Amino acid sequence: MTETALPTADPAPPQPPNRQAPQRSYAKLAADESREDFSLRYAPHSYRRWSPTMVASTALGGIAYLADFAIGASIVFTYGFTSGFASILCAATIIFLTGIPIARACAKYGLDMDLITRGAGFGYFGSTLTSLIYASFTFIFFALEGSIMAQAMHEVVGLPLPVGYLLTTLIVIPIVFRGMGALAKVQAWTQPIWLIGLVLPFVILAFHSPGSFGDFTHFGGTEGAGSGFSWLGFGLGTGVALSLIAQIGEQADYLRFMPARTEQNRRRWNLAVLAAGPGWVIIGAAKQIGGALLAFVALEAVGKTHALEPIAPQIEALKPWLGSVALPAAALFVIVSQIKINVTNAYSGSLSWSNFFSRVTHRHPGRVWYIFLNLAIALTLMEMNMFAALNKLLGFYSNVGIAWIAAVAADLVINKRVGWSPKYIEFKRAYLYAVNPAGFGSMVIASTVSILAFFGLFGEYAEAFSTFIAAGLALILCPTIAWATKGKYYLARPNPVNGPDVVLAEGTDITATHTCGVCETAYELPDIADCPVQSGPICSLCCSLDAECGDVCTKKPTGEPVLMPMPTVRRD
């Protein structure tokens, strides 16, 4: 990278009185990007050293979780095969379509889900609520996956479940502490074991009990739903399956390290982003249906309660070929699967908590400290046996999650195309309003109405289809509010560089750096804002952590936007 000085211009624009803040020295862990992974920043091109294929395989390694097995089995056991199968496919379609624009934006701009949300209709503080929604997704599913892993340990060695919960929590800390590099290695090393364990039970079932596939399609569930189609069962089942919609955020945490798209890698880049972004749900839906099948086959042997725990159906499926080895083989598969997903849950949770607390407290001790907060909440949920309330918990959560994701997707697909929203993603505090009603308002309204419907206020059909209400309202309200406000609340003032998809007119590429006037560290241009208080460049994180500037850059104290002169730029 080359150091590029900000040019001066004459005449200089009006500026407020200068305040030279003392140099900020970040805590040791916060300053170590090998662990920090640019957790609150744009991921610079110089750091994106992995190939598209490597990023995609690492991201897909995180979908090894067995919650899909438990969710699919729970849906089919409750609503029967026909309604359950339809609801799983419907939810997968919605998740896939909303995930496409989000995945492409994260990979293109090098931003995680929180930073994308800021610039996609929510505003700087408006996205704080979505950071909590995303954090809750990570610790809910960490608890769910940890419970499954503890169940496997209990089956194999008789380890008490409370002790198992603690062990499953502690085991991921050393990996997550080291960041993306360690996660990539773990996902690569464990992938062969996971693939064999995933496929083998179905191969054995096909040879040993081929008739079970046909019998499964006539399964009426364990709650008397019947094998026919039910609109109520379809709606409720879709709501449970849609609780996984926020998984795109975890995929985004990897996709932000995708290298720049070029003419040479364009095809591989597009395929990798599609596979690692929305493509996860294709495998996820197959796992939900497969998990339901294994649970159905094991139902008579182990009973309903244990059939919903992935370890028991896995053991029963392996017994015809592996005999006494089935138990340790199944346990190995479950433990490997849960480590693969829970390192991702813990990693993504640390990112979302970092984003939340940096805005609320104006402090950032480092991403790694928030690992412990996320895991403490997850461990508490496990000890409270949240696995027993799976359907209700996930059904409620999906109303909020889908309102958020649908609003972001609506901005990326509709608002940016018709010009109601900037064409690029602006994530820096220096250019954003605190709250943008287009995305934030649509999410709050959509989730509030859908939650009221979920609790039965509008009748049983509205209760069953509450997630559809959330998605529909968010998709309609986001562009409607943006149109009504004429996109006023997207930018508090113009950004003279217009985002990270630009190159300098003089031929200097975007990896040119500017030195932040506060921390005195060089960052690539997309991570830099022009600060009137500092009378010079400031990095996005120092800007976020400033508690004394009063946001004068967005309040236009002189009646005009205060701009630091920047290079002339052109779009690629």
C-alpha positions as CSV (number, residue, x, y, z in Angstrom):
1,M,0.0,0.0,0.0
2,T,1.1,3.6,-0.6
3,E,0.6,6.5,1.6
4,T,-1.4,9.3,-0.1
5,A,-1.7,12.7,1.3
6,L,-5.0,14.4,1.2
7,P,-4.7,17.3,-1.2
8,T,-5.7,20.8,-0.3
9,A,-8.1,23.0,-2.2
10,D,-8.5,26.7,-2.6
11,P,-10.7,28.3,-1.4
12,A,-11.1,26.0,1.6
13,P,-14.7,25.3,2.7
14,P,-15.9,26.8,6.0
15,Q,-15.1,24.7,9.0
16,P,-15.9,24.8,12.7
17,P,-13.2,25.5,15.3
18,N,-10.5,22.9,15.3
19,R,-10.1,20.6,18.3
20,Q,-7.0,18.5,18.3
21,A,-7.9,15.4,20.3
22,P,-5.1,13.4,22.0
23,Q,-3.8,10.5,20.1
24,R,-5.8,7.3,20.8
25,S,-3.9,4.2,21.6
26,Y,-6.1,1.1,21.3
27,A,-5.9,-1.7,23.8
28,K,-3.4,-4.4,22.8
29,L,-6.1,-6.9,21.7
30,A,-8.1,-4.3,19.9
31,A,-5.0,-3.2,17.9
32,D,-4.1,-6.7,16.9
33,E,-5.9,-7.2,13.6
34,S,-4.7,-10.9,13.4
35,R,-7.3,-11.4,16.2
36,E,-9.5,-8.4,15.7
37,D,-10.2,-9.1,12.0
38,F,-11.3,-5.5,11.4
39,S,-14.3,-6.3,13.5
40,L,-15.8,-2.8,13.3
41,R,-14.3,-1.7,10.1
42,Y,-14.2,-2.1,6.4
43,A,-12.1,-5.2,5.5
44,P,-9.2,-3.7,3.5
45,H,-8.1,-5.2,0.2
46,S,-4.6,-5.8,1.7
47,Y,-6.2,-8.2,4.2
48,R,-8.3,-10.1,1.8
49,R,-5.6,-12.6,0.9
50,W,-7.8,-15.7,0.6
51,S,-9.1,-16.9,-2.8
52,P,-12.9,-16.9,-3.6
53,T,-12.9,-20.7,-3.2
54,M,-11.2,-20.6,0.2
55,V,-13.6,-17.9,1.5
56,A,-16.6,-19.9,0.2
57,S,-15.5,-23.2,1.7
58,T,-14.8,-21.6,5.1
59,A,-18.2,-19.9,5.1
60,L,-19.9,-23.2,4.1
61,G,-18.0,-25.0,6.9
62,G,-20.1,-23.0,9.3
63,I,-23.3,-24.6,8.2
64,A,-22.3,-28.0,9.6
65,Y,-24.7,-27.5,12.5
66,L,-27.3,-30.1,13.5
67,A,-29.9,-27.7,14.6
68,D,-31.3,-28.2,11.0
69,F,-31.9,-31.8,11.9
70,A,-33.7,-30.9,15.1
71,I,-35.7,-28.1,13.5
72,G,-36.8,-30.3,10.5
73,A,-37.8,-33.1,12.8
74,S,-39.7,-30.8,15.1
75,I,-41.6,-29.3,12.2
76,V,-42.6,-32.6,10.6
77,F,-43.4,-34.3,13.9
78,T,-45.7,-31.4,14.8
79,Y,-47.4,-30.6,11.4
80,G,-47.0,-33.9,9.4
81,F,-44.8,-34.6,6.4
82,T,-46.8,-32.7,3.7
83,S,-47.2,-29.4,5.5
84,G,-43.7,-29.7,7.0
85,F,-42.1,-30.4,3.7
86,A,-43.9,-27.5,2.0
87,S,-43.0,-25.1,4.9
88,I,-39.3,-26.0,4.8
89,L,-39.1,-25.4,1.0
90,C,-41.1,-22.1,1.3
91,A,-38.8,-20.8,4.0
92,A,-35.7,-21.9,2.0
93,T,-36.9,-20.0,-1.0
94,I,-37.5,-16.8,1.0
95,I,-34.1,-17.1,2.7
96,F,-32.4,-17.7,-0.7
97,L,-33.9,-14.7,-2.4
98,T,-33.4,-12.2,0.4
99,G,-29.8,-13.5,0.8
100,I,-28.6,-12.8,-2.7
101,P,-28.4,-9.0,-2.6
102,I,-27.0,-9.0,1.0
103,A,-24.3,-11.6,0.2
104,R,-23.2,-9.6,-2.9
105,A,-23.1,-6.3,-1.0
106,C,-21.0,-7.8,1.8
107,A,-18.5,-9.4,-0.6
108,K,-18.3,-6.3,-2.8
109,Y,-17.9,-3.7,-0.1
110,G,-15.9,-5.7,2.5
111,L,-18.5,-5.1,5.2
112,D,-20.2,-7.2,7.8
113,M,-24.0,-7.4,8.3
114,D,-24.1,-4.6,10.9
115,L,-22.2,-2.1,8.6
116,I,-24.4,-3.1,5.6
117,T,-27.5,-2.5,7.7
118,R,-26.3,1.0,8.7
119,G,-26.1,2.1,5.1
120,A,-29.1,0.1,3.9
121,G,-31.8,2.2,5.4
122,F,-31.2,2.0,9.2
123,G,-28.8,4.8,10.0
124,Y,-25.9,4.9,12.5
125,F,-27.9,4.3,15.7
126,G,-30.8,2.7,14.0
127,S,-28.7,-0.4,13.3
128,T,-27.9,-0.7,17.0
129,L,-31.1,-2.6,17.5
130,T,-30.3,-5.0,14.7
131,S,-26.9,-5.7,16.3
132,L,-28.9,-7.0,19.3
133,I,-31.1,-9.0,17.0
134,Y,-28.1,-10.6,15.4
135,A,-26.3,-11.1,18.7
136,S,-29.4,-12.9,20.0
137,F,-29.4,-15.1,16.9
138,T,-25.8,-16.2,17.6
139,F,-26.3,-17.0,21.3
140,I,-29.7,-18.7,20.7
141,F,-28.2,-21.0,18.1
142,F,-25.0,-21.5,20.1
143,A,-27.1,-22.7,23.0
144,L,-29.1,-25.0,20.7
145,E,-26.0,-26.5,19.1
146,G,-24.2,-26.7,22.4
147,S,-27.2,-28.6,23.8
148,I,-27.0,-31.1,21.0
149,M,-23.2,-31.6,21.6
150,A,-23.8,-32.1,25.3
151,Q,-26.4,-34.7,24.5
152,A,-23.8,-36.6,22.4
153,M,-21.3,-36.5,25.3
154,H,-24.0,-37.7,27.7
155,E,-24.8,-40.7,25.4
156,V,-21.1,-41.7,24.9
157,V,-19.5,-41.2,28.4
158,G,-22.5,-40.4,30.6
159,L,-21.3,-36.9,31.2
160,P,-23.9,-34.9,33.1
161,L,-25.7,-32.4,30.8
162,P,-24.8,-29.3,32.9
163,V,-21.1,-30.3,32.7
164,G,-21.5,-31.0,29.0
165,Y,-22.9,-27.5,28.5
166,L,-19.9,-25.9,30.2
167,L,-17.4,-28.0,28.2
168,T,-19.1,-27.3,24.9
169,T,-18.8,-23.6,25.7
170,L,-15.2,-23.6,26.8
171,I,-13.9,-25.7,23.9
172,V,-14.4,-23.1,21.2
173,I,-12.7,-20.1,23.0
174,P,-9.1,-20.8,21.9
175,I,-10.2,-21.1,18.2
176,V,-12.5,-18.0,18.2
177,F,-9.9,-16.0,20.1
178,R,-7.4,-16.3,17.2
179,G,-9.8,-15.0,14.5
180,M,-10.4,-15.8,10.8
181,G,-7.1,-17.5,10.2
182,A,-7.8,-20.2,12.9
183,L,-11.4,-20.6,11.8
184,A,-10.4,-21.2,8.2
185,K,-8.0,-24.0,9.3
186,V,-10.6,-25.7,11.6
187,Q,-13.2,-25.7,8.9
188,A,-10.8,-27.1,6.3
189,W,-9.4,-29.8,8.6
190,T,-12.8,-31.1,9.8
191,Q,-14.6,-31.0,6.5
192,P,-13.9,-34.6,5.4
193,I,-15.1,-36.1,8.7
194,W,-18.2,-34.0,8.6
195,L,-19.1,-34.9,5.0
196,I,-18.7,-38.7,5.7
197,G,-20.8,-38.5,8.8
198,L,-23.5,-36.5,7.0
199,V,-23.9,-38.8,4.1
200,L,-23.3,-42.3,5.6
201,P,-26.6,-42.7,7.6
202,F,-28.6,-42.1,4.4
203,V,-26.5,-44.5,2.4
204,I,-27.0,-47.2,5.0
205,L,-30.8,-46.4,5.2
206,A,-31.1,-46.7,1.4
207,F,-29.5,-50.2,1.5
208,H,-31.0,-51.5,4.8
209,S,-34.5,-50.0,4.8
210,P,-35.3,-48.5,1.4
211,G,-39.1,-48.6,2.2
212,S,-38.7,-46.0,4.9
213,F,-38.4,-43.2,2.3
214,G,-41.9,-43.9,1.0
215,D,-43.3,-44.5,4.5
216,F,-41.9,-41.1,5.5
217,T,-44.0,-39.3,2.9
218,H,-47.2,-40.6,4.6
219,F,-46.1,-39.6,8.1
220,G,-48.9,-37.7,9.9
221,G,-46.7,-36.4,12.8
222,T,-46.9,-37.2,16.4
223,E,-49.5,-34.5,17.3
224,G,-52.4,-35.7,15.2
225,A,-51.8,-33.3,12.3
226,G,-52.3,-36.0,9.7
227,S,-50.4,-36.6,6.5
228,G,-52.5,-34.1,4.4
229,F,-51.8,-30.5,3.7
230,S,-52.9,-27.9,6.3
231,W,-52.6,-24.2,5.7
232,L,-52.2,-23.6,9.5
233,G,-49.5,-26.2,9.8
234,F,-47.8,-24.8,6.7
235,G,-47.7,-21.2,8.1
236,L,-46.6,-22.2,11.5
237,G,-43.9,-24.6,10.2
238,T,-42.6,-21.9,7.8
239,G,-42.3,-19.5,10.7
240,V,-40.1,-21.9,12.6
241,A,-37.9,-22.6,9.6
242,L,-37.6,-18.9,8.9
243,S,-35.8,-18.4,12.2
244,L,-32.7,-19.3,10.3
245,I,-32.9,-16.3,8.1
246,A,-30.3,-14.3,10.1
247,Q,-27.8,-17.0,9.2
248,I,-26.9,-14.8,6.2
249,G,-25.2,-12.5,8.8
250,E,-22.8,-15.3,9.8
251,Q,-22.1,-16.0,6.1
252,A,-21.4,-12.2,5.6
253,D,-18.8,-12.3,8.4
254,Y,-16.8,-14.5,6.1
255,L,-17.9,-13.0,2.8
256,R,-16.4,-9.6,3.7
257,F,-13.0,-11.2,3.2
258,M,-13.8,-12.0,-0.5
259,P,-11.1,-10.6,-2.7
260,A,-12.0,-7.9,-5.2
261,R,-13.9,-9.1,-8.2
262,T,-11.8,-8.8,-11.4
263,E,-12.2,-9.8,-15.0
264,Q,-10.0,-12.8,-14.3
265,N,-11.9,-14.1,-11.3
266,R,-15.4,-12.8,-12.1
267,R,-17.0,-16.2,-12.7
268,R,-15.4,-17.9,-9.7
269,W,-16.2,-14.8,-7.5
270,N,-19.9,-14.9,-8.5
271,L,-20.3,-18.6,-7.9
272,A,-18.4,-18.4,-4.6
273,V,-20.6,-15.6,-3.3
274,L,-23.8,-17.3,-4.4
275,A,-22.7,-20.6,-2.9
276,A,-21.4,-19.2,0.4
277,G,-24.1,-16.5,0.7
278,P,-27.7,-17.7,0.0
279,G,-26.5,-21.1,-1.2
280,W,-26.1,-22.3,2.4
281,V,-29.9,-22.7,2.7
282,I,-30.0,-25.3,-0.1
283,I,-27.9,-27.6,2.1
284,G,-29.8,-26.4,5.1
285,A,-33.2,-27.4,3.7
286,A,-31.9,-30.8,2.7
287,K,-30.6,-31.3,6.2
288,Q,-33.9,-30.3,7.7
289,I,-35.7,-32.9,5.6
290,G,-33.0,-35.5,6.1
291,G,-33.1,-34.9,9.9
292,A,-36.8,-35.4,9.9
293,L,-36.4,-38.6,8.0
294,L,-33.8,-40.0,10.4
295,A,-36.0,-39.0,13.4
296,F,-39.0,-40.7,11.8
297,V,-37.1,-44.0,11.3
298,A,-35.7,-43.9,14.9
299,L,-39.1,-42.9,16.4
300,E,-40.3,-46.4,17.4
301,A,-36.9,-47.4,18.8
302,V,-36.0,-44.3,20.9
303,G,-39.3,-42.5,21.4
304,K,-40.3,-39.0,20.5
305,T,-38.2,-37.0,22.9
306,H,-34.9,-38.7,21.9
307,A,-35.9,-38.8,18.2
308,L,-35.8,-35.0,18.3
309,E,-32.2,-35.1,19.6
310,P,-29.9,-35.6,16.5
311,I,-27.6,-38.0,18.3
312,A,-30.1,-40.8,18.8
313,P,-31.4,-41.0,15.2
314,Q,-27.8,-40.9,14.0
315,I,-26.9,-43.9,16.2
316,E,-29.9,-45.9,15.0
317,A,-29.1,-45.2,11.4
318,L,-25.5,-46.3,11.7
319,K,-26.2,-49.5,13.7
320,P,-27.0,-51.9,10.8
321,W,-23.4,-51.4,9.4
322,L,-21.3,-50.3,12.3
323,G,-22.9,-52.2,15.2
324,S,-21.2,-51.3,18.5
325,V,-19.1,-48.7,16.8
326,A,-22.2,-46.7,15.9
327,L,-22.3,-44.8,19.2
328,P,-18.7,-43.4,19.1
329,A,-19.0,-42.8,15.3
330,A,-22.2,-40.8,15.7
331,A,-20.8,-38.9,18.7
332,L,-17.7,-38.0,16.7
333,F,-19.9,-36.6,13.9
334,V,-22.0,-34.6,16.2
335,I,-19.1,-33.1,18.1
336,V,-17.2,-32.2,14.9
337,S,-20.4,-30.6,13.5
338,Q,-21.1,-28.6,16.6
339,I,-17.5,-27.3,16.9
340,K,-17.6,-26.2,13.3
341,I,-20.8,-24.2,13.8
342,N,-20.2,-22.9,17.3
343,V,-16.9,-21.3,16.5
344,T,-18.9,-19.4,13.9
345,N,-21.6,-18.5,16.3
346,A,-19.1,-17.3,18.9
347,Y,-17.1,-15.4,16.3
348,S,-20.1,-13.6,14.8
349,G,-21.5,-12.9,18.3
350,S,-18.3,-11.1,19.2
351,L,-18.6,-8.9,16.1
352,S,-22.2,-8.0,16.8
353,W,-21.6,-7.2,20.5
354,S,-18.6,-5.1,19.5
355,N,-20.7,-3.1,17.1
356,F,-23.4,-2.6,19.7
357,F,-21.2,-1.5,22.6
358,S,-18.9,0.7,20.5
359,R,-21.8,2.9,19.6
360,V,-23.4,2.9,23.0
361,T,-20.3,3.4,25.2
362,H,-17.8,4.9,22.8
363,R,-15.3,2.3,23.9
364,H,-13.8,-0.7,22.2
365,P,-11.6,-3.0,24.3
366,G,-11.4,-5.5,21.5
367,R,-13.6,-8.1,19.8
368,V,-12.3,-11.0,21.9
369,W,-13.7,-9.7,25.2
370,Y,-17.2,-10.0,23.8
371,I,-16.7,-13.7,23.1
372,F,-17.1,-14.2,26.8
373,L,-20.3,-12.2,27.1
374,N,-21.9,-14.1,24.2
375,L,-20.9,-17.5,25.6
376,A,-22.1,-16.6,29.1
377,I,-25.6,-15.9,27.7
378,A,-25.6,-19.0,25.6
379,L,-24.5,-21.1,28.6
380,T,-27.3,-19.7,30.7
381,L,-29.8,-20.6,28.0
382,M,-28.5,-24.2,27.9
383,E,-28.7,-24.5,31.6
384,M,-32.3,-23.3,31.4
385,N,-33.0,-26.2,28.9
386,M,-34.1,-23.9,26.0
387,F,-34.0,-27.0,23.8
388,A,-37.4,-28.0,25.2
389,A,-39.1,-24.9,23.9
390,L,-37.6,-25.0,20.5
391,N,-40.6,-24.3,18.3
392,K,-42.0,-21.4,20.3
393,L,-38.7,-19.7,20.8
394,L,-37.7,-19.9,17.1
395,G,-41.2,-19.0,15.9
396,F,-41.1,-15.8,17.9
397,Y,-37.6,-14.9,16.9
398,S,-38.3,-15.3,13.2
399,N,-40.8,-12.5,13.3
400,V,-38.1,-10.0,14.2
401,G,-35.4,-11.5,12.1
402,I,-37.3,-11.6,8.9
403,A,-38.5,-8.0,9.3
404,W,-34.9,-6.9,9.6
405,I,-33.5,-9.0,6.7
406,A,-36.5,-8.1,4.4
407,A,-36.0,-4.4,5.0
408,V,-32.3,-4.6,4.2
409,A,-33.0,-6.6,1.0
410,A,-35.7,-4.2,0.0
411,D,-33.3,-1.3,0.2
412,L,-30.6,-3.1,-1.8
413,V,-32.9,-4.4,-4.5
414,I,-35.5,-1.6,-4.8
415,N,-34.3,1.7,-3.2
416,K,-30.8,1.7,-4.6
417,R,-32.0,0.8,-8.1
418,V,-34.6,3.6,-8.4
419,G,-32.4,6.2,-6.7
420,W,-34.1,6.6,-3.3
421,S,-31.0,5.4,-1.6
422,P,-27.3,6.0,-2.4
423,K,-25.9,3.5,-4.9
424,Y,-23.2,2.4,-2.5
425,I,-23.2,1.4,1.2
426,E,-22.2,4.3,3.5
427,F,-21.3,2.9,6.9
428,K,-19.3,5.7,8.5
429,R,-20.8,7.7,11.3
430,A,-19.5,11.0,9.8
431,Y,-22.0,10.8,6.9
432,L,-25.0,9.1,8.5
433,Y,-28.1,10.3,10.3
434,A,-28.6,8.6,13.7
435,V,-31.9,6.9,12.5
436,N,-33.2,6.4,9.0
437,P,-37.0,5.7,9.0
438,A,-36.9,3.8,5.7
439,G,-35.3,0.7,7.1
440,F,-35.5,1.1,10.8
441,G,-39.1,2.3,10.8
442,S,-40.3,-0.4,8.4
443,M,-38.6,-3.1,10.6
444,V,-40.1,-1.8,13.8
445,I,-43.6,-1.6,12.3
446,A,-43.4,-4.9,10.6
447,S,-42.0,-6.8,13.6
448,T,-44.5,-5.2,16.0
449,V,-47.5,-6.1,13.9
450,S,-46.2,-9.6,13.2
451,I,-45.5,-10.3,16.9
452,L,-49.0,-9.2,17.8
453,A,-50.3,-11.6,15.2
454,F,-48.0,-14.3,16.5
455,F,-49.6,-14.0,19.9
456,G,-53.1,-14.5,18.4
457,L,-54.4,-10.9,18.4
458,F,-55.7,-11.1,14.8
459,G,-56.9,-14.7,14.8
460,E,-55.4,-18.2,14.2
461,Y,-54.5,-17.7,10.5
462,A,-52.7,-14.4,11.2
463,E,-50.9,-16.2,14.0
464,A,-49.8,-19.0,11.7
465,F,-48.7,-16.6,9.0
466,S,-47.2,-13.9,11.2
467,T,-43.7,-14.2,9.5
468,F,-45.3,-13.6,6.1
469,I,-46.9,-10.5,7.6
470,A,-43.4,-9.4,8.8
471,A,-41.8,-10.0,5.5
472,G,-44.6,-8.4,3.4
473,L,-44.8,-5.3,5.5
474,A,-41.0,-4.8,5.6
475,L,-40.7,-5.2,1.8
476,I,-43.5,-2.7,1.2
477,L,-42.8,-0.1,3.9
478,C,-39.1,0.3,3.3
479,P,-39.4,1.6,-0.3
480,T,-42.6,3.4,0.6
481,I,-40.9,5.4,3.4
482,A,-37.8,6.0,1.3
483,W,-40.0,7.4,-1.5
484,A,-42.1,9.5,0.9
485,T,-39.0,11.0,2.5
486,K,-37.2,11.3,-0.9
487,G,-34.3,9.4,0.5
488,K,-33.5,12.4,2.8
489,Y,-32.3,10.3,5.8
490,Y,-29.7,8.2,4.1
491,L,-26.9,10.8,4.1
492,A,-26.5,13.6,6.6
493,R,-23.9,15.1,4.2
494,P,-22.3,14.1,1.0
495,N,-19.3,11.8,1.1
496,P,-16.8,13.3,-1.4
497,V,-15.4,9.8,-2.2
498,N,-18.7,8.0,-2.7
499,G,-17.9,4.7,-1.2
500,P,-15.3,2.0,-1.7
501,D,-16.0,1.0,-5.3
502,V,-13.9,3.8,-6.7
503,V,-10.3,4.4,-7.9
504,L,-8.4,7.6,-7.9
505,A,-8.5,9.5,-11.2
506,E,-4.7,9.8,-11.2
507,G,-4.4,6.0,-11.4
508,T,-3.7,5.3,-7.7
509,D,-5.8,2.3,-6.7
510,I,-8.1,2.1,-3.8
511,T,-5.4,0.4,-1.6
512,A,-3.8,3.8,-1.2
513,T,-3.9,4.8,2.5
514,H,-4.5,7.9,4.6
515,T,-3.3,8.3,8.2
516,C,-6.0,8.8,10.8
517,G,-5.4,12.0,12.7
518,V,-6.4,10.4,16.0
519,C,-4.8,7.0,16.2
520,E,-2.1,7.8,13.6
521,T,-2.6,4.5,11.8
522,A,-2.9,4.3,8.0
523,Y,-6.1,2.9,6.6
524,E,-7.4,2.4,3.1
525,L,-9.6,5.1,1.6
526,P,-13.0,3.5,2.2
527,D,-12.3,3.4,5.9
528,I,-11.5,7.1,6.1
529,A,-13.8,10.1,6.7
530,D,-13.1,13.8,6.5
531,C,-13.4,15.2,10.0
532,P,-14.0,19.0,10.4
533,V,-13.2,18.7,14.1
534,Q,-9.7,17.2,13.4
535,S,-9.4,19.2,10.2
536,G,-8.2,16.1,8.4
537,P,-8.8,12.4,7.9
538,I,-10.2,10.1,10.6
539,C,-10.7,6.4,10.5
540,S,-14.2,5.0,10.9
541,L,-13.5,3.4,14.3
542,C,-12.0,6.5,15.9
543,C,-14.9,8.4,14.5
544,S,-17.3,6.0,16.1
545,L,-15.6,6.2,19.5
546,D,-15.4,10.0,19.7
547,A,-17.8,11.0,22.5
548,E,-17.1,14.7,22.5
549,C,-17.3,15.9,18.9
550,G,-21.1,16.5,19.1
551,D,-21.6,15.2,15.5
552,V,-20.9,18.7,14.2
553,C,-20.0,17.2,10.8
554,T,-23.6,16.0,10.3
555,K,-25.3,19.0,11.9
556,K,-24.1,21.6,9.3
557,P,-23.2,24.3,11.9
558,T,-22.3,26.8,9.2
559,G,-25.4,26.1,7.1
560,E,-23.4,24.1,4.6
561,P,-21.8,20.6,4.7
562,V,-18.3,20.7,6.0
563,L,-16.1,18.8,3.6
564,M,-12.5,17.9,3.7
565,P,-11.1,18.3,0.2
566,M,-10.6,14.9,-1.4
567,P,-9.1,13.6,-4.6
568,T,-11.2,13.6,-7.8
569,V,-12.5,10.1,-8.2
570,R,-14.2,8.0,-10.9
571,R,-16.3,4.9,-10.7
572,D,-15.0,1.5,-11.9
